[in-house]
Amino acid sequence: MTLSEPGEARKYKLTDKLEVTLWDRIELEMEKSLCLADLFEEILKKYDLVCRDVFYGNRPIYLDKMASANIDGKEKTLKKGLLNDLLNLDENDAELKYVDLTVTYSKKDG
């Protein structure tokens, strides 16, 4: 049996501002009182990516296709507090240092 070092992970250029591998993660430092729209705006501003869906573990928090069917509901959901309203976490909890979310996205122009 032979052991070897794994090769370098393949890189994918998502935008002019962002190149990633399958193992990369994006970490954003944001206020605990942010709403979903703030998160979407930050990702758009930093990486030119449009957020589509948001998951907390396996629980969907926001699904663009479902929200797009009800524009009024979409606007209300985007303005809800991410921690308190959507994730049911206490934003005043001093031990809450981070939240892992999975976000699907598309390029800004397509």
PyMOL CGO cylinders between C-alpha atoms (Angstrom):
from pymol import cmd
from pymol.cgo import CYLINDER

trace = [
    CYLINDER, 0.00, 0.00, 0.00, 1.27, 3.46, -0.85, 0.3, 1, 1, 1, 1, 1, 1,
    CYLINDER, 1.27, 3.46, -0.85, 0.31, 6.75, 0.75, 0.3, 1, 1, 1, 1, 1, 1,
    CYLINDER, 0.31, 6.75, 0.75, 0.52, 10.08, -0.96, 0.3, 1, 1, 1, 1, 1, 1,
    CYLINDER, 0.52, 10.08, -0.96, -0.44, 13.67, -0.44, 0.3, 1, 1, 1, 1, 1, 1,
    CYLINDER, -0.44, 13.67, -0.44, -3.75, 14.68, -1.97, 0.3, 1, 1, 1, 1, 1, 1,
    CYLINDER, -3.75, 14.68, -1.97, -3.54, 16.95, -4.97, 0.3, 1, 1, 1, 1, 1, 1,
    CYLINDER, -3.54, 16.95, -4.97, -4.52, 20.59, -4.84, 0.3, 1, 1, 1, 1, 1, 1,
    CYLINDER, -4.52, 20.59, -4.84, -8.27, 21.12, -4.87, 0.3, 1, 1, 1, 1, 1, 1,
    CYLINDER, -8.27, 21.12, -4.87, -9.71, 22.32, -8.17, 0.3, 1, 1, 1, 1, 1, 1,
    CYLINDER, -9.71, 22.32, -8.17, -10.50, 26.05, -8.21, 0.3, 1, 1, 1, 1, 1, 1,
    CYLINDER, -10.50, 26.05, -8.21, -13.66, 27.55, -9.62, 0.3, 1, 1, 1, 1, 1, 1,
    CYLINDER, -13.66, 27.55, -9.62, -13.84, 31.20, -10.65, 0.3, 1, 1, 1, 1, 1, 1,
    CYLINDER, -13.84, 31.20, -10.65, -17.32, 32.34, -9.65, 0.3, 1, 1, 1, 1, 1, 1,
    CYLINDER, -17.32, 32.34, -9.65, -16.87, 36.06, -10.31, 0.3, 1, 1, 1, 1, 1, 1,
    CYLINDER, -16.87, 36.06, -10.31, -14.00, 38.47, -10.91, 0.3, 1, 1, 1, 1, 1, 1,
    CYLINDER, -14.00, 38.47, -10.91, -13.88, 38.92, -7.13, 0.3, 1, 1, 1, 1, 1, 1,
    CYLINDER, -13.88, 38.92, -7.13, -14.16, 35.30, -6.02, 0.3, 1, 1, 1, 1, 1, 1,
    CYLINDER, -14.16, 35.30, -6.02, -12.37, 32.04, -6.79, 0.3, 1, 1, 1, 1, 1, 1,
    CYLINDER, -12.37, 32.04, -6.79, -13.13, 29.03, -4.59, 0.3, 1, 1, 1, 1, 1, 1,
    CYLINDER, -13.13, 29.03, -4.59, -12.56, 25.31, -4.12, 0.3, 1, 1, 1, 1, 1, 1,
    CYLINDER, -12.56, 25.31, -4.12, -15.15, 22.81, -2.90, 0.3, 1, 1, 1, 1, 1, 1,
    CYLINDER, -15.15, 22.81, -2.90, -13.60, 23.08, 0.56, 0.3, 1, 1, 1, 1, 1, 1,
    CYLINDER, -13.60, 23.08, 0.56, -13.78, 26.86, 0.90, 0.3, 1, 1, 1, 1, 1, 1,
    CYLINDER, -13.78, 26.86, 0.90, -16.21, 28.66, 3.13, 0.3, 1, 1, 1, 1, 1, 1,
    CYLINDER, -16.21, 28.66, 3.13, -17.10, 32.32, 3.25, 0.3, 1, 1, 1, 1, 1, 1,
    CYLINDER, -17.10, 32.32, 3.25, -17.15, 33.96, 6.64, 0.3, 1, 1, 1, 1, 1, 1,
    CYLINDER, -17.15, 33.96, 6.64, -18.84, 37.30, 7.16, 0.3, 1, 1, 1, 1, 1, 1,
    CYLINDER, -18.84, 37.30, 7.16, -18.76, 39.37, 10.32, 0.3, 1, 1, 1, 1, 1, 1,
    CYLINDER, -18.76, 39.37, 10.32, -22.11, 41.06, 10.72, 0.3, 1, 1, 1, 1, 1, 1,
    CYLINDER, -22.11, 41.06, 10.72, -24.27, 42.56, 13.42, 0.3, 1, 1, 1, 1, 1, 1,
    CYLINDER, -24.27, 42.56, 13.42, -26.41, 40.16, 15.41, 0.3, 1, 1, 1, 1, 1, 1,
    CYLINDER, -26.41, 40.16, 15.41, -29.47, 42.27, 14.62, 0.3, 1, 1, 1, 1, 1, 1,
    CYLINDER, -29.47, 42.27, 14.62, -29.14, 41.88, 10.84, 0.3, 1, 1, 1, 1, 1, 1,
    CYLINDER, -29.14, 41.88, 10.84, -32.05, 40.91, 8.65, 0.3, 1, 1, 1, 1, 1, 1,
    CYLINDER, -32.05, 40.91, 8.65, -31.95, 38.59, 5.67, 0.3, 1, 1, 1, 1, 1, 1,
    CYLINDER, -31.95, 38.59, 5.67, -31.86, 41.56, 3.26, 0.3, 1, 1, 1, 1, 1, 1,
    CYLINDER, -31.86, 41.56, 3.26, -28.66, 42.79, 5.01, 0.3, 1, 1, 1, 1, 1, 1,
    CYLINDER, -28.66, 42.79, 5.01, -27.00, 39.42, 4.46, 0.3, 1, 1, 1, 1, 1, 1,
    CYLINDER, -27.00, 39.42, 4.46, -28.03, 39.36, 0.80, 0.3, 1, 1, 1, 1, 1, 1,
    CYLINDER, -28.03, 39.36, 0.80, -26.76, 42.92, 0.29, 0.3, 1, 1, 1, 1, 1, 1,
    CYLINDER, -26.76, 42.92, 0.29, -23.40, 42.13, 1.90, 0.3, 1, 1, 1, 1, 1, 1,
    CYLINDER, -23.40, 42.13, 1.90, -22.84, 39.09, -0.32, 0.3, 1, 1, 1, 1, 1, 1,
    CYLINDER, -22.84, 39.09, -0.32, -23.87, 41.06, -3.41, 0.3, 1, 1, 1, 1, 1, 1,
    CYLINDER, -23.87, 41.06, -3.41, -21.57, 43.94, -2.51, 0.3, 1, 1, 1, 1, 1, 1,
    CYLINDER, -21.57, 43.94, -2.51, -18.53, 41.80, -1.63, 0.3, 1, 1, 1, 1, 1, 1,
    CYLINDER, -18.53, 41.80, -1.63, -18.78, 39.02, -4.22, 0.3, 1, 1, 1, 1, 1, 1,
    CYLINDER, -18.78, 39.02, -4.22, -21.27, 40.11, -6.93, 0.3, 1, 1, 1, 1, 1, 1,
    CYLINDER, -21.27, 40.11, -6.93, -23.43, 37.08, -6.13, 0.3, 1, 1, 1, 1, 1, 1,
    CYLINDER, -23.43, 37.08, -6.13, -27.22, 37.12, -5.85, 0.3, 1, 1, 1, 1, 1, 1,
    CYLINDER, -27.22, 37.12, -5.85, -28.51, 34.96, -3.00, 0.3, 1, 1, 1, 1, 1, 1,
    CYLINDER, -28.51, 34.96, -3.00, -31.27, 32.51, -3.90, 0.3, 1, 1, 1, 1, 1, 1,
    CYLINDER, -31.27, 32.51, -3.90, -31.87, 30.10, -1.01, 0.3, 1, 1, 1, 1, 1, 1,
    CYLINDER, -31.87, 30.10, -1.01, -30.76, 29.99, 2.62, 0.3, 1, 1, 1, 1, 1, 1,
    CYLINDER, -30.76, 29.99, 2.62, -30.60, 26.89, 4.81, 0.3, 1, 1, 1, 1, 1, 1,
    CYLINDER, -30.60, 26.89, 4.81, -29.82, 26.48, 8.50, 0.3, 1, 1, 1, 1, 1, 1,
    CYLINDER, -29.82, 26.48, 8.50, -28.68, 22.87, 8.73, 0.3, 1, 1, 1, 1, 1, 1,
    CYLINDER, -28.68, 22.87, 8.73, -31.26, 21.03, 6.64, 0.3, 1, 1, 1, 1, 1, 1,
    CYLINDER, -31.26, 21.03, 6.64, -34.02, 23.54, 7.44, 0.3, 1, 1, 1, 1, 1, 1,
    CYLINDER, -34.02, 23.54, 7.44, -34.89, 25.99, 4.65, 0.3, 1, 1, 1, 1, 1, 1,
    CYLINDER, -34.89, 25.99, 4.65, -35.00, 29.57, 5.94, 0.3, 1, 1, 1, 1, 1, 1,
    CYLINDER, -35.00, 29.57, 5.94, -35.63, 31.27, 2.60, 0.3, 1, 1, 1, 1, 1, 1,
    CYLINDER, -35.63, 31.27, 2.60, -36.43, 29.78, -0.81, 0.3, 1, 1, 1, 1, 1, 1,
    CYLINDER, -36.43, 29.78, -0.81, -36.38, 32.27, -3.66, 0.3, 1, 1, 1, 1, 1, 1,
    CYLINDER, -36.38, 32.27, -3.66, -38.79, 30.37, -5.93, 0.3, 1, 1, 1, 1, 1, 1,
    CYLINDER, -38.79, 30.37, -5.93, -41.42, 30.14, -3.20, 0.3, 1, 1, 1, 1, 1, 1,
    CYLINDER, -41.42, 30.14, -3.20, -40.90, 33.72, -2.07, 0.3, 1, 1, 1, 1, 1, 1,
    CYLINDER, -40.90, 33.72, -2.07, -41.11, 35.05, -5.64, 0.3, 1, 1, 1, 1, 1, 1,
    CYLINDER, -41.11, 35.05, -5.64, -44.63, 33.66, -5.92, 0.3, 1, 1, 1, 1, 1, 1,
    CYLINDER, -44.63, 33.66, -5.92, -45.73, 36.08, -3.19, 0.3, 1, 1, 1, 1, 1, 1,
    CYLINDER, -45.73, 36.08, -3.19, -43.94, 39.43, -3.56, 0.3, 1, 1, 1, 1, 1, 1,
    CYLINDER, -43.94, 39.43, -3.56, -45.47, 40.93, -0.37, 0.3, 1, 1, 1, 1, 1, 1,
    CYLINDER, -45.47, 40.93, -0.37, -44.43, 37.87, 1.61, 0.3, 1, 1, 1, 1, 1, 1,
    CYLINDER, -44.43, 37.87, 1.61, -40.95, 38.04, 0.08, 0.3, 1, 1, 1, 1, 1, 1,
    CYLINDER, -40.95, 38.04, 0.08, -40.42, 41.63, 1.23, 0.3, 1, 1, 1, 1, 1, 1,
    CYLINDER, -40.42, 41.63, 1.23, -41.65, 40.81, 4.74, 0.3, 1, 1, 1, 1, 1, 1,
    CYLINDER, -41.65, 40.81, 4.74, -39.36, 37.78, 4.99, 0.3, 1, 1, 1, 1, 1, 1,
    CYLINDER, -39.36, 37.78, 4.99, -36.32, 39.73, 3.81, 0.3, 1, 1, 1, 1, 1, 1,
    CYLINDER, -36.32, 39.73, 3.81, -36.92, 42.33, 6.52, 0.3, 1, 1, 1, 1, 1, 1,
    CYLINDER, -36.92, 42.33, 6.52, -37.24, 39.78, 9.36, 0.3, 1, 1, 1, 1, 1, 1,
    CYLINDER, -37.24, 39.78, 9.36, -34.42, 39.49, 11.87, 0.3, 1, 1, 1, 1, 1, 1,
    CYLINDER, -34.42, 39.49, 11.87, -32.24, 36.55, 10.91, 0.3, 1, 1, 1, 1, 1, 1,
    CYLINDER, -32.24, 36.55, 10.91, -31.41, 35.31, 14.42, 0.3, 1, 1, 1, 1, 1, 1,
    CYLINDER, -31.41, 35.31, 14.42, -34.59, 36.06, 16.38, 0.3, 1, 1, 1, 1, 1, 1,
    CYLINDER, -34.59, 36.06, 16.38, -37.33, 35.72, 13.78, 0.3, 1, 1, 1, 1, 1, 1,
    CYLINDER, -37.33, 35.72, 13.78, -36.05, 33.20, 11.25, 0.3, 1, 1, 1, 1, 1, 1,
    CYLINDER, -36.05, 33.20, 11.25, -33.66, 31.00, 13.25, 0.3, 1, 1, 1, 1, 1, 1,
    CYLINDER, -33.66, 31.00, 13.25, -35.36, 31.32, 16.65, 0.3, 1, 1, 1, 1, 1, 1,
    CYLINDER, -35.36, 31.32, 16.65, -32.02, 32.12, 18.32, 0.3, 1, 1, 1, 1, 1, 1,
    CYLINDER, -32.02, 32.12, 18.32, -31.49, 34.77, 21.01, 0.3, 1, 1, 1, 1, 1, 1,
    CYLINDER, -31.49, 34.77, 21.01, -29.38, 37.56, 19.50, 0.3, 1, 1, 1, 1, 1, 1,
    CYLINDER, -29.38, 37.56, 19.50, -28.54, 38.70, 23.07, 0.3, 1, 1, 1, 1, 1, 1,
    CYLINDER, -28.54, 38.70, 23.07, -26.90, 35.35, 23.90, 0.3, 1, 1, 1, 1, 1, 1,
    CYLINDER, -26.90, 35.35, 23.90, -23.25, 36.20, 24.65, 0.3, 1, 1, 1, 1, 1, 1,
    CYLINDER, -23.25, 36.20, 24.65, -22.19, 32.67, 23.70, 0.3, 1, 1, 1, 1, 1, 1,
    CYLINDER, -22.19, 32.67, 23.70, -23.59, 33.00, 20.18, 0.3, 1, 1, 1, 1, 1, 1,
    CYLINDER, -23.59, 33.00, 20.18, -20.40, 33.62, 18.21, 0.3, 1, 1, 1, 1, 1, 1,
    CYLINDER, -20.40, 33.62, 18.21, -21.37, 32.34, 14.77, 0.3, 1, 1, 1, 1, 1, 1,
    CYLINDER, -21.37, 32.34, 14.77, -24.16, 30.75, 12.77, 0.3, 1, 1, 1, 1, 1, 1,
    CYLINDER, -24.16, 30.75, 12.77, -23.51, 28.30, 9.93, 0.3, 1, 1, 1, 1, 1, 1,
    CYLINDER, -23.51, 28.30, 9.93, -25.77, 28.93, 6.96, 0.3, 1, 1, 1, 1, 1, 1,
    CYLINDER, -25.77, 28.93, 6.96, -25.75, 27.36, 3.52, 0.3, 1, 1, 1, 1, 1, 1,
    CYLINDER, -25.75, 27.36, 3.52, -26.55, 29.91, 0.83, 0.3, 1, 1, 1, 1, 1, 1,
    CYLINDER, -26.55, 29.91, 0.83, -27.20, 29.14, -2.82, 0.3, 1, 1, 1, 1, 1, 1,
    CYLINDER, -27.20, 29.14, -2.82, -26.54, 31.93, -5.27, 0.3, 1, 1, 1, 1, 1, 1,
    CYLINDER, -26.54, 31.93, -5.27, -26.23, 32.92, -8.89, 0.3, 1, 1, 1, 1, 1, 1,
    CYLINDER, -26.23, 32.92, -8.89, -24.10, 35.44, -10.73, 0.3, 1, 1, 1, 1, 1, 1,
    CYLINDER, -24.10, 35.44, -10.73, -25.33, 39.01, -10.61, 0.3, 1, 1, 1, 1, 1, 1,
    CYLINDER, -25.33, 39.01, -10.61, -25.91, 39.15, -14.37, 0.3, 1, 1, 1, 1, 1, 1,
    CYLINDER, -25.91, 39.15, -14.37, -27.50, 35.79, -14.85, 0.3, 1, 1, 1, 1, 1, 1,
]
cmd.load_cgo(trace, "trace")
